[in-house]
Amino acid sequence: MRRTGSGDRAGSGGRCVTGTGDGEIRLLVVEDDGIIAFDIVTRLEELGYGDVSVAATGADAIRQADQVRPHLIFMDIALKGDMDGIEAAEIIRARFGIPIVYVTAHSDPVVRNRAMATSPAGYIVKPFTTADLVCAIKCALRIP
């Protein structure tokens, strides 16, 4: 499922300052829970990020990373299928160099240490706030 939108909303948080492409920041949300994925996408669109794609599995995330070439990926750790979010993130970082922000309910040290070994751009623990998403985007993409 890919959701895209256009237009300049108030705050125009979706305008890219890196000078790439059409100027719109492309984001990928990797989340197997449809309600949580919808919540994240809705919050991002309300912030002005109009080019948001969604993947539900690690394999789909890798395919979409290749096709869409997002500037940033929000990745859940516990995904359905043969590959978890950490494995998918390792592959995506190695192949495409796309920054990853983990958005997960896993806060136990073993999982967190395994995730941190992949050098993520951020780590957000659910439940999260819109401010957490904004901070992660600005830090990962170095937007003032």
ChimeraX commands (.cxc) that place a marker at each C-alpha (Angstrom):
marker #1 position 0.00,0.00,0.00 radius 0.5
marker #1 position 1.36,3.38,-0.91 radius 0.5
marker #1 position -0.22,6.59,0.23 radius 0.5
marker #1 position 0.82,9.81,-1.34 radius 0.5
marker #1 position -0.47,13.31,-1.16 radius 0.5
marker #1 position 0.44,16.71,-2.38 radius 0.5
marker #1 position 0.01,20.30,-1.50 radius 0.5
marker #1 position 1.73,22.62,0.83 radius 0.5
marker #1 position 0.21,22.26,4.26 radius 0.5
marker #1 position 0.86,24.65,7.07 radius 0.5
marker #1 position 4.31,24.01,8.45 radius 0.5
marker #1 position 5.42,22.38,5.21 radius 0.5
marker #1 position 7.48,19.85,7.14 radius 0.5
marker #1 position 7.67,17.73,4.00 radius 0.5
marker #1 position 9.84,20.12,2.02 radius 0.5
marker #1 position 13.27,18.65,1.51 radius 0.5
marker #1 position 16.23,20.85,2.27 radius 0.5
marker #1 position 18.80,18.54,0.71 radius 0.5
marker #1 position 18.13,19.61,-2.87 radius 0.5
marker #1 position 17.19,16.17,-4.19 radius 0.5
marker #1 position 14.48,15.31,-6.68 radius 0.5
marker #1 position 11.23,17.22,-6.61 radius 0.5
marker #1 position 11.90,18.58,-3.13 radius 0.5
marker #1 position 9.52,16.25,-1.30 radius 0.5
marker #1 position 10.85,14.00,1.41 radius 0.5
marker #1 position 9.94,10.36,0.78 radius 0.5
marker #1 position 9.24,8.28,3.87 radius 0.5
marker #1 position 8.63,4.56,4.29 radius 0.5
marker #1 position 6.72,3.16,7.27 radius 0.5
marker #1 position 7.34,-0.54,7.93 radius 0.5
marker #1 position 4.66,-1.78,10.30 radius 0.5
marker #1 position 2.61,-4.99,10.22 radius 0.5
marker #1 position -0.19,-3.64,12.42 radius 0.5
marker #1 position -2.53,-1.79,10.07 radius 0.5
marker #1 position -3.93,0.50,12.78 radius 0.5
marker #1 position -0.47,1.61,13.91 radius 0.5
marker #1 position 0.69,2.05,10.31 radius 0.5
marker #1 position -2.39,4.18,9.59 radius 0.5
marker #1 position -1.72,6.25,12.72 radius 0.5
marker #1 position 1.91,6.92,11.76 radius 0.5
marker #1 position 1.02,7.77,8.14 radius 0.5
marker #1 position -1.80,10.08,9.26 radius 0.5
marker #1 position 0.48,11.93,11.67 radius 0.5
marker #1 position 3.18,12.30,9.02 radius 0.5
marker #1 position 0.69,13.59,6.46 radius 0.5
marker #1 position -0.72,16.07,9.00 radius 0.5
marker #1 position 2.85,17.32,9.45 radius 0.5
marker #1 position 3.06,17.94,5.70 radius 0.5
marker #1 position 4.92,14.83,4.60 radius 0.5
marker #1 position 2.90,13.88,1.54 radius 0.5
marker #1 position 4.98,11.06,0.07 radius 0.5
marker #1 position 4.61,8.21,2.57 radius 0.5
marker #1 position 4.72,4.53,1.61 radius 0.5
marker #1 position 3.84,1.56,3.80 radius 0.5
marker #1 position 5.28,-1.97,3.96 radius 0.5
marker #1 position 4.09,-4.76,6.25 radius 0.5
marker #1 position 6.99,-7.24,6.06 radius 0.5
marker #1 position 10.76,-7.10,5.98 radius 0.5
marker #1 position 10.87,-8.44,2.42 radius 0.5
marker #1 position 8.34,-5.85,1.27 radius 0.5
marker #1 position 10.37,-3.13,3.01 radius 0.5
marker #1 position 13.47,-4.12,1.05 radius 0.5
marker #1 position 11.52,-4.11,-2.25 radius 0.5
marker #1 position 9.98,-0.72,-1.53 radius 0.5
marker #1 position 13.31,0.73,-0.40 radius 0.5
marker #1 position 14.69,-0.26,-3.79 radius 0.5
marker #1 position 11.71,1.07,-5.78 radius 0.5
marker #1 position 10.81,4.22,-3.82 radius 0.5
marker #1 position 14.26,5.17,-2.46 radius 0.5
marker #1 position 12.87,6.89,0.63 radius 0.5
marker #1 position 14.95,9.46,2.46 radius 0.5
marker #1 position 14.05,7.84,5.81 radius 0.5
marker #1 position 12.43,4.62,7.03 radius 0.5
marker #1 position 10.40,4.16,10.22 radius 0.5
marker #1 position 10.84,0.45,11.02 radius 0.5
marker #1 position 8.99,-1.74,13.51 radius 0.5
marker #1 position 11.18,-4.48,14.94 radius 0.5
marker #1 position 8.61,-7.27,15.38 radius 0.5
marker #1 position 7.30,-8.01,11.89 radius 0.5
marker #1 position 5.36,-10.98,10.59 radius 0.5
marker #1 position 7.18,-13.28,8.23 radius 0.5
marker #1 position 10.65,-14.76,8.04 radius 0.5
marker #1 position 12.52,-11.51,8.67 radius 0.5
marker #1 position 12.25,-9.08,11.55 radius 0.5
marker #1 position 12.77,-5.33,11.27 radius 0.5
marker #1 position 16.38,-5.47,12.44 radius 0.5
marker #1 position 17.33,-7.94,9.70 radius 0.5
marker #1 position 15.48,-5.86,7.10 radius 0.5
marker #1 position 17.20,-2.71,8.35 radius 0.5
marker #1 position 20.65,-4.31,8.04 radius 0.5
marker #1 position 19.98,-5.27,4.43 radius 0.5
marker #1 position 18.50,-1.87,3.55 radius 0.5
marker #1 position 21.40,0.03,5.12 radius 0.5
marker #1 position 23.96,-2.16,3.35 radius 0.5
marker #1 position 22.32,-1.94,-0.08 radius 0.5
marker #1 position 20.89,1.56,-0.10 radius 0.5
marker #1 position 22.35,3.51,2.84 radius 0.5
marker #1 position 18.91,4.75,3.89 radius 0.5
marker #1 position 18.67,5.92,7.51 radius 0.5
marker #1 position 16.40,3.84,9.76 radius 0.5
marker #1 position 14.43,4.93,12.81 radius 0.5
marker #1 position 13.06,2.04,14.83 radius 0.5
marker #1 position 9.52,2.51,16.14 radius 0.5
marker #1 position 8.87,-0.40,18.46 radius 0.5
marker #1 position 7.29,-1.66,21.64 radius 0.5
marker #1 position 10.53,-3.54,22.39 radius 0.5
marker #1 position 12.43,-1.77,25.11 radius 0.5
marker #1 position 14.24,-4.74,26.63 radius 0.5
marker #1 position 18.03,-4.39,26.58 radius 0.5
marker #1 position 18.78,-7.45,24.42 radius 0.5
marker #1 position 16.53,-6.30,21.56 radius 0.5
marker #1 position 17.62,-2.67,21.95 radius 0.5
marker #1 position 21.32,-3.64,21.84 radius 0.5
marker #1 position 20.75,-5.77,18.74 radius 0.5
marker #1 position 18.95,-2.86,17.07 radius 0.5
marker #1 position 21.62,-0.34,18.11 radius 0.5
marker #1 position 24.30,-2.53,16.53 radius 0.5
marker #1 position 22.76,-1.57,13.14 radius 0.5
marker #1 position 23.58,2.14,13.74 radius 0.5
marker #1 position 20.01,3.44,13.48 radius 0.5
marker #1 position 19.25,7.12,13.02 radius 0.5
marker #1 position 16.85,6.84,15.97 radius 0.5
marker #1 position 14.85,4.58,18.27 radius 0.5
marker #1 position 11.30,5.45,19.33 radius 0.5
marker #1 position 9.45,3.35,21.92 radius 0.5
marker #1 position 5.69,2.89,21.53 radius 0.5
marker #1 position 3.50,4.59,22.52 radius 0.5
marker #1 position 5.03,7.61,20.81 radius 0.5
marker #1 position 4.03,11.21,20.23 radius 0.5
marker #1 position 3.95,13.28,17.08 radius 0.5
marker #1 position 6.84,15.25,18.58 radius 0.5
marker #1 position 8.87,12.01,18.68 radius 0.5
marker #1 position 8.33,11.56,14.93 radius 0.5
marker #1 position 9.26,15.19,14.20 radius 0.5
marker #1 position 12.43,14.96,16.27 radius 0.5
marker #1 position 13.43,11.68,14.60 radius 0.5
marker #1 position 12.95,13.13,11.11 radius 0.5
marker #1 position 14.86,16.33,11.88 radius 0.5
marker #1 position 17.72,14.47,13.54 radius 0.5
marker #1 position 17.98,11.73,10.92 radius 0.5
marker #1 position 17.84,14.13,7.96 radius 0.5
marker #1 position 19.68,16.94,9.73 radius 0.5
marker #1 position 16.88,19.45,9.22 radius 0.5
marker #1 position 17.18,22.53,11.47 radius 0.5
marker link #1:1,2 radius 0.2
marker link #1:2,3 radius 0.2
marker link #1:3,4 radius 0.2
marker link #1:4,5 radius 0.2
marker link #1:5,6 radius 0.2
marker link #1:6,7 radius 0.2
marker link #1:7,8 radius 0.2
marker link #1:8,9 radius 0.2
marker link #1:9,10 radius 0.2
marker link #1:10,11 radius 0.2
marker link #1:11,12 radius 0.2
marker link #1:12,13 radius 0.2
marker link #1:13,14 radius 0.2
marker link #1:14,15 radius 0.2
marker link #1:15,16 radius 0.2
marker link #1:16,17 radius 0.2
marker link #1:17,18 radius 0.2
marker link #1:18,19 radius 0.2
marker link #1:19,20 radius 0.2
marker link #1:20,21 radius 0.2
marker link #1:21,22 radius 0.2
marker link #1:22,23 radius 0.2
marker link #1:23,24 radius 0.2
marker link #1:24,25 radius 0.2
marker link #1:25,26 radius 0.2
marker link #1:26,27 radius 0.2
marker link #1:27,28 radius 0.2
marker link #1:28,29 radius 0.2
marker link #1:29,30 radius 0.2
marker link #1:30,31 radius 0.2
marker link #1:31,32 radius 0.2
marker link #1:32,33 radius 0.2
marker link #1:33,34 radius 0.2
marker link #1:34,35 radius 0.2
marker link #1:35,36 radius 0.2
marker link #1:36,37 radius 0.2
marker link #1:37,38 radius 0.2
marker link #1:38,39 radius 0.2
marker link #1:39,40 radius 0.2
marker link #1:40,41 radius 0.2
marker link #1:41,42 radius 0.2
marker link #1:42,43 radius 0.2
marker link #1:43,44 radius 0.2
marker link #1:44,45 radius 0.2
marker link #1:45,46 radius 0.2
marker link #1:46,47 radius 0.2
marker link #1:47,48 radius 0.2
marker link #1:48,49 radius 0.2
marker link #1:49,50 radius 0.2
marker link #1:50,51 radius 0.2
marker link #1:51,52 radius 0.2
marker link #1:52,53 radius 0.2
marker link #1:53,54 radius 0.2
marker link #1:54,55 radius 0.2
marker link #1:55,56 radius 0.2
marker link #1:56,57 radius 0.2
marker link #1:57,58 radius 0.2
marker link #1:58,59 radius 0.2
marker link #1:59,60 radius 0.2
marker link #1:60,61 radius 0.2
marker link #1:61,62 radius 0.2
marker link #1:62,63 radius 0.2
marker link #1:63,64 radius 0.2
marker link #1:64,65 radius 0.2
marker link #1:65,66 radius 0.2
marker link #1:66,67 radius 0.2
marker link #1:67,68 radius 0.2
marker link #1:68,69 radius 0.2
marker link #1:69,70 radius 0.2
marker link #1:70,71 radius 0.2
marker link #1:71,72 radius 0.2
marker link #1:72,73 radius 0.2
marker link #1:73,74 radius 0.2
marker link #1:74,75 radius 0.2
marker link #1:75,76 radius 0.2
marker link #1:76,77 radius 0.2
marker link #1:77,78 radius 0.2
marker link #1:78,79 radius 0.2
marker link #1:79,80 radius 0.2
marker link #1:80,81 radius 0.2
marker link #1:81,82 radius 0.2
marker link #1:82,83 radius 0.2
marker link #1:83,84 radius 0.2
marker link #1:84,85 radius 0.2
marker link #1:85,86 radius 0.2
marker link #1:86,87 radius 0.2
marker link #1:87,88 radius 0.2
marker link #1:88,89 radius 0.2
marker link #1:89,90 radius 0.2
marker link #1:90,91 radius 0.2
marker link #1:91,92 radius 0.2
marker link #1:92,93 radius 0.2
marker link #1:93,94 radius 0.2
marker link #1:94,95 radius 0.2
marker link #1:95,96 radius 0.2
marker link #1:96,97 radius 0.2
marker link #1:97,98 radius 0.2
marker link #1:98,99 radius 0.2
marker link #1:99,100 radius 0.2
marker link #1:100,101 radius 0.2
marker link #1:101,102 radius 0.2
marker link #1:102,103 radius 0.2
marker link #1:103,104 radius 0.2
marker link #1:104,105 radius 0.2
marker link #1:105,106 radius 0.2
marker link #1:106,107 radius 0.2
marker link #1:107,108 radius 0.2
marker link #1:108,109 radius 0.2
marker link #1:109,110 radius 0.2
marker link #1:110,111 radius 0.2
marker link #1:111,112 radius 0.2
marker link #1:112,113 radius 0.2
marker link #1:113,114 radius 0.2
marker link #1:114,115 radius 0.2
marker link #1:115,116 radius 0.2
marker link #1:116,117 radius 0.2
marker link #1:117,118 radius 0.2
marker link #1:118,119 radius 0.2
marker link #1:119,120 radius 0.2
marker link #1:120,121 radius 0.2
marker link #1:121,122 radius 0.2
marker link #1:122,123 radius 0.2
marker link #1:123,124 radius 0.2
marker link #1:124,125 radius 0.2
marker link #1:125,126 radius 0.2
marker link #1:126,127 radius 0.2
marker link #1:127,128 radius 0.2
marker link #1:128,129 radius 0.2
marker link #1:129,130 radius 0.2
marker link #1:130,131 radius 0.2
marker link #1:131,132 radius 0.2
marker link #1:132,133 radius 0.2
marker link #1:133,134 radius 0.2
marker link #1:134,135 radius 0.2
marker link #1:135,136 radius 0.2
marker link #1:136,137 radius 0.2
marker link #1:137,138 radius 0.2
marker link #1:138,139 radius 0.2
marker link #1:139,140 radius 0.2
marker link #1:140,141 radius 0.2
marker link #1:141,142 radius 0.2
marker link #1:142,143 radius 0.2
marker link #1:143,144 radius 0.2
view
